[in-house]
Structures are given as C-alpha cells and as structure tokens.
Amino acid sequence: MPDILPALPNILPLRKLRTTIEESHMFPEQNNPIQALDFTSVEDQLLCIAAMFEGNFSIDWLVDLTGYKPTRLLSILEHEVGKNRLAMKTPGVYTFVETRERLRFLKQLP
C-alpha cells in the first residue's frame, strides 16, 4: 500500500475506500480500485475522493488513492477549475471553491 494511506485521517468514508483499494490488490483483475463504487462519472469519482480532504489536496494523494496517471488527473482537475468547482492553490495543489460543493460530493461516498 502507498505510504500516504496510514497518514490520512481514519474517517469512515476513507476506511471504506481503503478496504476497496486493499481488495483490488487482492483481486488484480480490477484495474481501478474505486471502480466498484457507484458514481456517474470519472470526474465525480475523483471529486468525491478529493472531498474527503478538508482544505487543500494534492494530486500526489489522488494518484496514490485512485491509481490514475497524473496526466489524466491533471486533465480532470483543470477541467474542474474551468468549471469553477476547484481552484489551484499552487501547482499540483487544489481546493474546492465552495465548501457546500465539497460536502455535496462527500455525501455521495458510501
């Protein structure tokens, strides 16, 4: 498992995500560890995971948690910046523009 996981807060959605990720390592036929979660789009998947972080979040954390390539994540994150859902704080570090939007995505996690 990536080193980042033990350092993250032990909140319920993260525990469920950890379990999903751990199960995907036991069953490698699943390409994407978060695919088992039922979301409408890849963008929603990513924003739900990002919503677990209060304040800023790093693309490095998202790479570790999702398994997506950094270029794919950057493309999605920049698209969301263009939609004014996210703001880039520094290169590779983002935050939700509206707390209410972050909480809406957070509620979608199982």
Protein Blocks (a to p, Z undefined) as FASTA:
>chain_A
ZZklmmpccdfklmmmmmmmmmmmmmmmlmblklmpccfbfklmmmmmmmmpghjadfkl
mmmmnopafklmmmmmmmmmmnomaccfbghiacdfblklmmmmmmmpZZ
